[in-house]
């Protein structure tokens, strides 16, 4: 019981809220955590009159303890044939471009279905270490061969990337009608790729290439999107991000038949025999959704 109390306090950052969830008095919740700290010989929480925060040791203990409790709940549910209600904090990592209106609407719908799940989302775009950093799940758009073989990866949906430019930019520079017309155009480049900004003119490298000139390089897709809207240059953007602007006429898709590529969005998680209800329902929910298109 002390372990559950500690995890609840760490998630809710409040002894009172944790006690209310577990049907205890705040004083009893505090005693459970003190008992756990005494047994471990280490302070797990820093307490002030207004705030409760994890210590370094507490964060390490919490990441491991929460995974153990999730697995235990699943095992008990399987034995008793009772459905576990998803609850607790779901910590997940995702690319920057997933932070958009489509995703926000999906998160709101998921919250309505599972109000006891708190979403803790990292949109930094970095490749996190799921186990060491205590993440339950990561969303990654990549080719299957680039995924960590030590993790479980479930495909959720395809994501289409298109070359787009603002109406202002195209009015100023002209609208490319064929790949060769892209020569010299300003490029807003995602720095997470080794692409050099050139396209084969007739489909083979030996027949010449149109080379764009890079004017901005960044790992932040939001900045690429904003720079494209500002008329700075052309960018490959996922339809999740660009569709509203294309539909509103702020951005135009260039050479859609010749220049677009599709990648798969995967849900990636540590290999656990019993997947927690919050992770399972989140994955199933997103796998059932249809991404926006331009």
N, C-alpha and C positions, 0 to 999 in steps of 0.2 A: 504493500500500500504506500509506503514512503516513496518508492520510486515513482508511482503514478502522481503523487502529490507534487513532488519536485518537478516533474515534466509539465504538469499543468501550470505551476507557478512560473516556470521558465517561458512557456508559450504565451501566457496571459500577462506576464510581468506584474502580477498582483496576487498577494496571498488571499485577499478577500474574494476576488473573482474566481480563483482556483478552488477555494473552499466552497463557494456557491455551486460550482460545477459538480463537485464531488460529494456534496451533501455534508460537509464538515463545518465546524466553526473555524474562523481565522486562527484562533489560538491553537487548535488541534493541527491545522495545516502547518503552522510554524514549528510545532513540536516534531512533526514527521520529518521536515527538512533538517532540523537540528540533529535529530537522531541519525539521519543519513550522513550528515557532515561529520558527526562524531565518529561514526563507524569507519568512514573513509579517511579521517584525519586531515581533511582539507575543506576550506571554505568554498562552497559552490555558488553562493549568491552574495552580492553586495546589496545591503538594505539601507535605504534612507527613509525618512518620513513620507516621501512621496513616490519613490521609485524603487524598483527591484531589477537588478541587472545581473547577468551571468558573469562570474569570474572566468579567467582563462581556463582553469581546471573545470569549472562548471560547464563551459561551452563544450569542452571535449567530452565530458561525461554525458551531457544532455544529448549530443548527436548519437552516441552509441546506445544510450538508454531508450531513446525514442524509437529507434529502429527495432530494438528488442521487444518493446511493448506492442508495437504495430504487429510484429510477427506473432506474438502471443495471442493477441486479440483474434487474429485470423485463424490460428490453430483452434482456439476455443470455439469459434463460430463454426468451424468445420465439424468439430466433435459434437456440438450441440445442435447442429443444423439450424442455426439462427443467423439471420443476416446482420452483419455489423454495420452500424450507422457510421458513415465517414465522419471523422472529427479530428481536431488537432491542426497543427500547422503543416502545410504542404510547401516545402521549400524547393523552388525550381529555378532553373536557368534557361534563358532563351535569347535568340539573336535580337539585336536592337530593332530591326524592322518589324518584329512581331508586336511591338508596342504601338498599336494603331486602333482605330475605331472598331474594326471587325473583331479584334481580340478582346477589346474592352466589353463589347456586347456579349461575347461568349462567356467571359469571366462573370459578368452580371447574371447570366442565365444559370451558370454552374452554381453560383452562390445561392440563387433562389432554390435550387434543388437540394443543395447540401449546405445549409447555413452554419453548420458547426465546424466547417473547414475554413481556416484562416490561410490565405494565400500570401506567401512571402516570395516575391519574384525578383530575380536579378536579370536586368536587361543590359548589362554592361557589354555583352557580346563576347566576353572571354570564355575560353574553354575551361570550365571548372573541373576540379577533381571531386567527383560526386561523393565518394566515401570519406576522404580526408576532411572535406569541408562541410559534410553533413547535409548534402543536397539529396532530396528524394528522387529527383527527376530532372532531365534536361531535354529541351527541344532543340534539335540540330538539323539543319537543312544541308545535306551533303550526299555524296555518292556512298553506296553501301560499303565499298572497299576502304573508305576513309574512317569508318567507325571503329572504336576500340573493341577488339574481339573479346575483351574481358567483361563487357557490359552487354545487357540485353537491349536490343533495339527493335521497336515495333514501328512499322511505317504507318503514318497517319493520313497523309494526303500529298498530292503533287503541288508544287509551287512554281508558277510560271514567271520568268523574268523577261522584260521587254526593254528595248532601247527607246527612251523617251526624251523629248525636249519641250521647252515651253513655247507657247505661241510667239512670244516676244523674241526669243532667240531665233526661231525658224524664220520669222519675218525679216530679221536682220541679216541672216546668213544664207537663207534659201533652204528649201526642203529637199533633202536627198531623195532621189527617185530610184537609185540603184546603189549597190555597195561602193562602186568607184566614186560616187559623189560624196562619200564620207571623208575623203582625203582632206586633212587639215582641220577638220572640225574639232572644237574644244571638247575634251573628255573629262568627265567627273568619275574618277576611278576608285573602286573599292580596293583598299590596299591589302586585303586578305587574300588576294589572288596574284599569281605571277604572270597574268596576261599582259602583253606589251602594247595593247591598244590598236592592233592591226587586224584586218579581215582579208582573207583571200578573195580576190575580185571575182574569179570564176570557179571558186570551189576548191582549187588546188593551189598550194603555196608556190608552185613553180610558174604560175601564170600571173604573178604580180599581186600586190596587196594594197589596200587603202589603209593608210595609217592616220589615226587621230592623234592630236597633241594633248597630252595630259596637262590640265590646268589646276586640278585639285585632286589630292590623294588622301583618303581617310578611311579608317575602319568603322566609322559611324555612318550607317545608312541614312539616318535622319538628316545629317548634314548634306549628304548627296541629294536627298530629296528636296531639301530647302534650296540648295544651290541651283538645282535644275529648275525649280519654280521661279527663282530669281533671274533666270536667263543666262546663267554663267556657262552652261554647256550641256552636253548630252550625257545621259547616265542609264545604266542598266538597273532597273528597279523591279522588285517583286510586285505583282498585281495587287497583293494585299495592301501595299503602300500607295500605289499610283492610281488604282481604279477610280477613287472619287474625283481626283483631279482630271483624269482623262474624260470621265463622264461629264464633268463641268466645263470642259474645254480649256482648262488651264495647261494641260500637258497633251502632247500628241504622240502616238506610237509611230515609230519609224520602221519601215521595211518589215512589217510583222511576219511576212511569209519567209523571209530570208534570215532574219535576226531575232531569234528568241530561243531560250533554252529552259528546260524544265528540270527541277531537282525535287527530291523527296524530302519531306519533313518527317523526321523520326522522333519518337519518344524514347529516350535512352535512360536506363536505370540499372542499378546494381543487381547482380544475379542473386535474387533471394527466392527461396522456395515458396514462401507465403508472402504475396504482395499485399500491402496494406489496402484497406478499403478506399482511403482517400486517393492513393496513387491509381488504383485500378479504375475508379469511377472517373477520375480526371482524364485518363488515357482513353477510356471508352467514349467519353463525352466528345473529345476533340476528334476522334476517329469517325464519329458520326456526322460531323459538320462538313459543309461544302464551302471551300474558300471563295472569296469574291473574284470576279474576272472583269477585265476591262471591256 
